[in-house]
Amino acid sequence: MNSIRRIAHLDMDAFFASVELLRYPELRGRAVVVGGRTDQQPSRQSDGSWRFSRLRDYAGRGVATTSTYEARLLGVFSGMGLMKSARLAPEAILLPANFDAYRDCSRRFKAAVAAIAPRIEDRGIDEIYIDLSDHSEEANTLARRIKRAVREATGLTCSIAIAPNKLLAKIGSDLDKPDGITLLGWEDIPARIWPLPAKKVNGIGPKSAEKLARLGINTIGELAATPLEVLVKNFGPTNGAWLHAAANGLDERELVTESEPKSISRETTFERDLHAKLDRAELSAIFTGLCLRLAEDLNRKGYACKTVGIKLRYADFHAVTRDLTLSAGVSGGERIRKVAGECLKRVSLTQRIRLLGVRASGLTPLVKAHSNELGGQSELPF
């Protein structure tokens, strides 16, 4: 047994786009963006080849779910509006997302890793932490074995870093993408970690990075060299101490191998801004559909919820949320719609709406939830 703590972070390379390239291998090496509508599915031509949509032809409010590395070289990244992406890479291929295929591939790569190292923390559809502390195998050999298993199970590549803790492993997996292996020890921090931008530390978001920059702190090394009392003065005792520790590569967090979700939500952004009165029928149908799909998610995962909330984003991008907590858990679609409708009555509906969402929190196992499903749809503003 190896008593030294070894934590790996495995990140699938351009995951959604890579899954699409398995289906459309002729697109390898080209700029591809995932995020189009279902009506932009590739179509077969008479000669058997595929006809693909181009980013230049897109019109709407969608955002890029992911992009190939070739598209990223042109400036197109996940979360970017597709209209802006089209200005940067008009000839890029645009594909609609296929989440069933992504989930299937996600299950397969995680099962392949678990067969080698079962202590895994699931961090989402395309990334995991792996505790390798009890494996005596040399780190590079073990990393290659894991990568080979992932490729055999999915046909895809991943990048993996092995380090003394989660924080360093997370940073490391991004250092040699795609298809990379990064091995980090304490002795590597000055040369490999400290020159990186401070925002590379998972947990330092844009606002914190901006505040650090105003203090003249731009790299992780500069953050590590900043006196603790300066960080505490500017960020408070808890955050200041965390920033100081993180910059020095310190992280004692254990892997969370079993976790319960805190909330489940469904939301949609409209192709055009909708008005509560002028588009009442359309909004009502969308609202009901969100509530029903949220209920399906809850029941599939085995939960009821005690708090139901809504989220609206107006045409001016201002967002509001409202929620209502009940005395007993609910999981039925009609009941969720009724409670969400009560929340809806507490927001202004004079502006046009660009996004609508419904959220369930205060989750409890479904078998323990009280039956409280009575009551139909309430009279709603839309």
Disulfide bonds with the S-S distance in Angstrom:
none
